[in-house]
Amino acid sequence: MKPIRPGQPRKGSGRDGPGRNGPGRVRPGDRPKLRVMTTTLWEYPSQHYDSATSGGQVGSTMQGDKAYAGATPSWVIWQCLTRYTREGDVIVDPMCGSGTTLDVCADLNRKGVGFDLAPTRDEITQADARELPLDNACADFFFMDPPYSTHIDYSDDPRCIGKLDAGEQGKPDGDGPVVMGEAYYVAMEEVIAEMERVLRPGRYGAIYVSDSFKKTKGRKGGTFMPIGFELYAIARDYMEPVDIISVVRHNAKLQRGNWHKAAEEQNFFLRGFNYLMLFRKPK
Ligand SMILES: C[S@@+](CC[C@H](N)C(=O)[O-])C[C@H]1O[C@@H](n2cnc3c(N)ncnc32)[C@H](O)[C@@H]1O
């Protein structure tokens, strides 16, 4: 599949628009009021929530940019910040994309600090998530939604982690065993280490991520990339595990009949959920 570019999305490229497996289409103004979720299965019928003040704009119905390919559902960030942070807290997003985290922070009176290799807004500072211009232990929470392997072409920057294939088979030690996605996981470990460095002891952080499946062209089967499990295992070496939430995806691609037909006939699964992985830096 050809990668898509942020800002030039395919229809329904946001990560949580209404879809076939979830409730019907909900329009701004009709969205249910957000309440703190209490189980490990999260679902909401829209990518965004209605807010009186989102992004500093009265009556805004969007946080970040729904046209940005790969934008995070803002209500997921709202859940995290409402549960784990207080007004005035500093929230770091090292891969800020369209700035969804910054808008939710503005909405909830938190101080959002956003970075990205390819900033889309003035408030986002250009930096590599593996080396942020931040002091140690300066953040009260981190939220990150990294690339899930190579399916979106975020920028031309060679440092973009979205250029690293989590399904690539290689032998990093010459004659050693075949390892899958070595470069992707090494890069992500550096980002996780950086998050641990900037987080205050005793404070929390979240990684929002999906597994990936790359179909082999023209025939059955493909490569499954268990990105969620791999990243959780890596992050456990740096922080305490707190929980794992399964977030139902309503991506519009899940509405396409031909995708379901292919999944059935060619014996693979479409991604129906994202992981929200929660961690705490030990005191
Ligand atoms: C899934 S998008 C983030 C979406 C964002 N949360 C939003 O709601 O718009 C992943 C982002 O990671 C950025 N990225 C990839 N590699 C990076 C790196 N090494 N350092 C900083 N940002 C990086 C990409 O430019 C892209 O904007």
The ligand as an SDF file (V2000), in Angstrom:
LIG
                    3D

 27 29  0  0  0  0  0  0  0  0999 V2000
    0.9120    9.4170   14.6350 C   0  0  0  0  0  0  0  0  0  0  0  0
    1.6340   10.9600   14.3110 S   0  0  0  0  0  0  0  0  0  0  0  0
    1.2070   11.8730   15.7540 C   0  0  0  0  0  0  0  0  0  0  0  0
   -0.2140   12.3700   15.6710 C   0  0  0  0  0  0  0  0  0  0  0  0
   -0.5570   13.4410   16.6850 C   0  0  0  0  0  0  0  0  0  0  0  0
   -0.6780   12.8890   18.0110 N   0  0  0  0  0  0  0  0  0  0  0  0
   -1.8330   14.1490   16.2700 C   0  0  0  0  0  0  0  0  0  0  0  0
   -2.8650   13.9680   16.9370 O   0  0  0  0  0  0  0  0  0  0  0  0
   -1.8270   14.8240   15.2440 O   0  0  0  0  0  0  0  0  0  0  0  0
    3.3370   10.6070   14.5670 C   0  0  0  0  0  0  0  0  0  0  0  0
    4.2390   11.8150   14.4650 C   0  0  0  0  0  0  0  0  0  0  0  0
    5.5690   11.4100   14.8020 O   0  0  0  0  0  0  0  0  0  0  0  0
    6.4470   12.2960   14.1530 C   0  0  0  0  0  0  0  0  0  0  0  0
    7.7900   11.7320   14.2190 N   0  0  0  0  0  0  0  0  0  0  0  0
    8.2930   10.6390   13.5960 C   0  0  0  0  0  0  0  0  0  0  0  0
    9.5740   10.4350   13.9470 N   0  0  0  0  0  0  0  0  0  0  0  0
    9.8980   11.4020   14.8290 C   0  0  0  0  0  0  0  0  0  0  0  0
   11.0700   11.7120   15.5650 C   0  0  0  0  0  0  0  0  0  0  0  0
   12.1970   10.9860   15.4650 N   0  0  0  0  0  0  0  0  0  0  0  0
   11.0440   12.7890   16.3950 N   0  0  0  0  0  0  0  0  0  0  0  0
    9.9230   13.5620   16.5030 C   0  0  0  0  0  0  0  0  0  0  0  0
    8.7880   13.3180   15.8140 N   0  0  0  0  0  0  0  0  0  0  0  0
    8.7650   12.2470   14.9940 C   0  0  0  0  0  0  0  0  0  0  0  0
    5.8480   12.4180   12.7700 C   0  0  0  0  0  0  0  0  0  0  0  0
    6.3170   13.5780   12.0990 O   0  0  0  0  0  0  0  0  0  0  0  0
    4.3350   12.4660   13.0940 C   0  0  0  0  0  0  0  0  0  0  0  0
    3.9000   13.7960   13.1830 O   0  0  0  0  0  0  0  0  0  0  0  0
  1  2  1  0
  2  3  1  0
  2 10  1  0
  3  4  1  0
  4  5  1  0
  5  6  1  0
  5  7  1  0
  7  8  2  0
  7  9  1  0
 10 11  1  0
 11 12  1  0
 11 26  1  0
 12 13  1  0
 13 14  1  0
 13 24  1  0
 14 15  1  0
 14 23  1  0
 15 16  2  0
 16 17  1  0
 17 18  1  0
 17 23  2  0
 18 19  1  0
 18 20  2  0
 20 21  1  0
 21 22  2  0
 22 23  1  0
 24 25  1  0
 24 26  1  0
 26 27  1  0
M  CHG  2   2   1   9  -1
M  END
$$$$
